[in-house]
Amino acid sequence: MRFVATNEAKTHLSSLLQEVERGETIVISRGRKPVAKLVPYDEAERAPRPKVGEMIDEPCHIPEEALRSMNEEELRAWGAI
């Protein structure tokens, strides 16, 4: 793991990215405080995108009570009137 200051990272970003592609981890710090980490991108970590029309979750059930209109008292309580 290599530590670099923000000004060095800004100036040498291209070469730092080449190091990361070779498997190196670069920590960018502001003063003595680490603020970011450059690590190799892992394609396997990326969640697969669902195909068009594919469900990604189980269907949810919405009770009828949730779909009814609010009465005047409820609207007033929510500040709607």
Secondary structure in CASP SS format (residue, H / E / C, confidence):
PFRMAT SS
TARGET T0000
AUTHOR 0000-0000-0000
METHOD secondary structure of the structure
MODEL  1
M C 1.00
R E 1.00
F E 1.00
V E 1.00
A E 1.00
T H 1.00
N H 1.00
E H 1.00
A H 1.00
K H 1.00
T H 1.00
H C 1.00
L H 1.00
S H 1.00
S H 1.00
L H 1.00
L H 1.00
Q H 1.00
E H 1.00
V H 1.00
E H 1.00
R C 1.00
G C 1.00
E C 1.00
T C 1.00
I E 1.00
V E 1.00
I E 1.00
S E 1.00
R E 1.00
G C 1.00
R C 1.00
K E 1.00
P E 1.00
V E 1.00
A E 1.00
K E 1.00
L E 1.00
V C 1.00
P C 1.00
Y C 1.00
D C 1.00
E H 1.00
A H 1.00
E H 1.00
R C 1.00
A C 1.00
P C 1.00
R C 1.00
P C 1.00
K C 1.00
V C 1.00
G C 1.00
E C 1.00
M C 1.00
I C 1.00
D C 1.00
E C 1.00
P C 1.00
C C 1.00
H C 1.00
I C 1.00
P C 1.00
E H 1.00
E H 1.00
A H 1.00
L H 1.00
R C 1.00
S C 1.00
M C 1.00
N C 1.00
E H 1.00
E H 1.00
E H 1.00
L H 1.00
R H 1.00
A H 1.00
W C 1.00
G C 1.00
A C 1.00
I C 1.00
END
